[in-house]
Amino acid sequence: MQSGKLQNRIELQRMTETVAASGAVSGEWETYATGRAELRQAGISEFLTTYGEGVSNNAVFLIRWLPGVSVADRILHNGKAWNIVAIAEIGRRRGLDLRAVAA
């Protein structure tokens, strides 16, 4: 992974739930990590599986390795939220390949 390609600032967010005194449960996204990522457009296989939605709704974010990232999390990049749909480890704790769909 080349650090010069990590040009995009991102935030990793996780849903947290709070319970009010009345018993109502509300959830909100909370940032648990910030960093830099390389943003790549999704490949042809993702384009073919979207059934005409367009490639702009799919992206691949390459980040340095971070423990605990899951598909329940999301990425915030330039004010746009991206839901993580797949995670692949690059090397041995070298980086993560996060495949995401626009929320």
N, C-alpha and C positions, 0 to 999 in steps of 0.2 A: 504494500500500500504506500503510495507516494503522498507525502504530506502536502505537496504543492497543489494536488488535485482536490484537497479537502477545502473547498472555497465557500460552501453554503452553510450558513448558520442554522442549526435546527434545535428544537426542544423535544425531548421525549416526555410524554405525559401519560399519566395513569388515572383511571377513574377512581375517585374516592367517594364513599357514601357517608353521610352524616345523618344522625337521627335527632330530630327536634324534640323538645319537651312534650309536644303533643303526640309524638309517635310517628310523625311523617318522615319518610326517608327521602332525602334528596341527594343527588349525585352531581359531582362536578369534576372537571379535569384538572389535575394538579401536576405541575412540571416537577420531575424528579431528576432530570439530567439535561444539560445543555452541552453543545459541542459543535464540531464541524463535520461535514459530510461531503462526499462526492455524489452528485446527482446525475443519474443516467436515465435516459428514457427506457421504457420497458421494451423488451425484445419482441420479435415477431410472434412468438407463441402466445404472449399475453394479448397482442393485438387480435389474433385470430379467435381467442376465447371470449372477447368482449362483445361479440355479435353486433358490431357496428357502433359501439359507444365512442370510439376514438381513443387514440393512444394517450392523449393529454390527461386522461383520468388514471393512468397507471404510471408508476415511477419506481426506480430502484435507488435506494440510498445506501452508500457504502460508508460505514463508520468504523472507528477504532473499536476494539472489543470492549464490551461492557457487560457485566454479569446481570442477570435478572430481566433482560428484555423479553417480552412475550407478545403474542398476537393479540392480547387484550389491550395493549398499549396503542398509542397513536403518536404521530410525528406532526409537529407544527413547524411549517417552513413558509416564510414570507406571508404570514397571516392566514395561510391555508392549512386546513387539517387533513392529514392522510392517515387512514386506518392501515395498520400493519396486517398483511395477510399471510406472509411467509418469512421465515428467518433462516438464513444459512450461515454457518460459521466459516470464516475464511482462515485457513491454516489452523494452527493450534493457538487459540486465544490471541489471534492477530487482528481480526476484524470481524464485522458482521455485515451481511448482505441483507438489507431489509426491503422486501417487496411490498409496495403500498398502493392503495387505491384511494382516490380523492373521496373525502367524506361528504 
